Amino acid sequence: MKYDHIQQEAYDANMQLPKLGLVLFTFGNVSAVDRHLGVFAIKPSGVPYEDLSPGKMVIVDFEGRTVEGKLRPSSDTKTHAVLYKHWENIGGIVHTHSTYATAWAQSQRDIPIFGTTHADHNTVDIPCAPPMSDEMIKGDYEYETGFQIINCFKEKKLDYKETEMILVGNHAPFTWGKSAAKAVYNSAVLESIAQMAYLTETINRNAPRLKEALIKKHFERKHGPDSYYGQ
């Protein structure tokens, strides 16, 4: 009963991944956090989505230790734990291997801000963290992945509260948000932007970045102090 709310939230969010075409087989996971309790619920490792239930979501603390649950948590659990521990304003995290976002991650490229769809959600190129060093790979790999993400944001001087998505070089995307549902939304947006950017470069390999006036306009009409998009 103590963890029912985040188990349900994590379950509902995980079940959106196959519906949105963001995962194949078991290639993905979502977690939902309770800051007051200092724990999060995450998908169990390698369990097909059709076999999931709220009660199968594993409860884990911010050190990556299982608090409650009979199944092993996702293999990416320590990455989630690091992000929750160091970024105190996120409520949910998603990791997928969605096709287009992963292709950009494998190319080790930021996704350029080409159009207004991108600007509706970000004012910067979607960052791609450099591939992990050999020393980090030989260490606690999933734990180090969390710092690979954090270090990229520090180096690029980005705010995780404004840019809620990243590509991990040679790996795949991670997204986050104020809730697990928002993190899933961001994951779907990222995949769509990644696909459009790929098609843009296919049509015109020298396509220019969106000009600053349009970036500012489209972001602020949805997120600025005088926003007017939506009800």
N, C-alpha and C positions, 0 to 999 in steps of 0.2 A: 504493500500500500504506500510506503514511504516514497517509492520511486516511480509509481504508476504514471505520473504526469509526464516525466521526461521519456519513459519507455514508450508511451503512446505517441509523443511528439516525434521521437526518433523513428518509430515504426512508420508513421504516416509519411514522413519525409523520405525515408528509404524507398517506400513503395512508389513514390513519384518518379524515381530514376528510370525504371524500365518503361513506364508510361510515356515519359518524355523522350525516350530513345537515347538516353545518356549513358546507358550501361549495356554490356553484353555479358551474358552468364552472371558471374558474381563480381565483375570488375568495377566495384565502387562501394562507397559507404557514406553514411551520414551519421552525425552525432548531435545530441541536444544536451545543453548544460543546465545545471541548477547551481548558481553561484553561491546561494545561501548554504546549501549542503556540501558544496565543494566537490561535486561529482558530475559525470556526464554519462549518458546512455549512448551506446554505439552498436552498430550491426555486428553480429557474430561472424567470425572468419569463415569464408567459403560456403556459407549456407545459401542455397538458391532463394531468390526473392519469393517464389510461390510457397516456400516452406517457412517463411518468417511469421512471427506473431509479436505483439507488444511484449509479452513475457519473455521472449528470447533475446530481447535487447540486453546487452551486458552493461552493468554499472561499474564505472571505473573512476579512480581519483586522478588528481592532476599530476601524479607521478607515474601514471600508466598502470597502476595496480588494480586488479579486479577486486571490487567491493562486494558485488553480488552477481550471481549468474552461474549456471552450470556449463556454459559453452565458452570457448576461447573468444576473446574480442577480436575485432579486425586486426590484421597485421599492421595496419597504419595507426593503431591506437596511440602510440607514443608521439606521433606527429601531432595528432589532435591535442594530446595532453600538453605538449610544449606551447602550442598556440593559445590554448585556454589559460595557461598559467601566466603567459607574458602579455597577452592582449586581452585586457579585462573587460572590453566592451562588446565582445562577440558572444552570441548565444547559440550558434549552430555552425557546423563545418561540413563541407561536402568534398569528397575526392572521387573523381571518375577518371575513366580513360576514354572519354568521348572523342570521336574520330578527328574532327578538325582542330579542336584545342590541343589534343595530343600531338597531332602532326606539327603544329607550330612549336610545341615544346621540344619535339624531336629535332626540329630545325634550329633550335637554340636562338629563336628570334622573338623579340617583343612583337605584339600585334599592333601595327600602326593605326592611328585614329584617322580612318579614311572618310567616314561619313557621320551623319547625324544620329543614326541608331546607336553607334558607339558613344557619341557625345551625350546622348540621353542618360548614360549610365556612368561614364568616366570622362575626365578632362585630360587624361594622359594615355599614352600607349599602354596596353596591358603588358605588365612586365614579365620577362622570362628570367628566372634565376639561373645563374651559371651552373653548369654541371658540378656535382659534388666532387670535392677533392678526394684523392686516394686515401688519405689519412682518415677523413670522415667516413668513407665507405667501409673501411676496415673496423671502424668503431661500432657504436650502437646506431645502425643505419637509419631506422625509422625516427629515432630521437634526433639525430643530426639533421634529418630532413626538415624538422620544425625550425631549426636554426638556419638552415639554408634559405628558407622562406623569410624569416625575420631579418637575416643579414642583407638579403636583397632589398628589402624595404628601407633599411637603414642606409645602404649605399646609394640608392636612387632617391633618397629623401622623400619617400612616399608615406602617406598616412593610411594605416590599415582601416580606419573608420570611413575613409572616402573611397579608396580603391579596395574593393572587397573580392579581389580575384588575382590569381597569379598562375603562371606556367612554371613548372619545375623542369629545368633543362634536361632533355633526354628522358624525361619521365612522363608527367601528365599534369592536368590542372587541379588546383585546390581553390575553393571559394568559401566564403563565410558571410555571416550577416547577424542581425539582431535576434534572429530565431532560426531554427532548422529550416522552416519553410522559406525564409528569405534567402538562406544559403543555397537552397535548391533553385530558387528563381534566378539567382546570380549565376549558377552553373549552366542553366538553360540559355541565359542571355550570352554568356561567354561563348558557348558552342555556336550560337547563331552569328555572333560577331566574327568569330574565327572563320566560319564558313564564308561569310560575305567578304572578309578581307582576302581570303584565298582566291575567290572568284574575281575580285577586283584586280588583283595582281595578274591573274590569268588573262583577263581582258586587256589590261594596260599595265605592263610591268613597270612603267614609270608614273603610275598614278600618284598625284600629289596628296599630301596630308590635308585634312580639313583645316580651313583657315581659322584663326583664333576667335574671330568675331562669332562664327557659327558654333564653335565649341562652347563658348561662354553662353550664348543665347540658348542653345538646346539643353545644356546642363542646368542652367538657372531657372528655366521655365518649369522644370520638374522638381528641382531641389533647392532653389534659391529662396531668399526671404520673401520675395514677391511671386513665388511660383503660382501658376494658374492651370497647370495640367491636372486633369482628373476632377473628381467631385469633392 
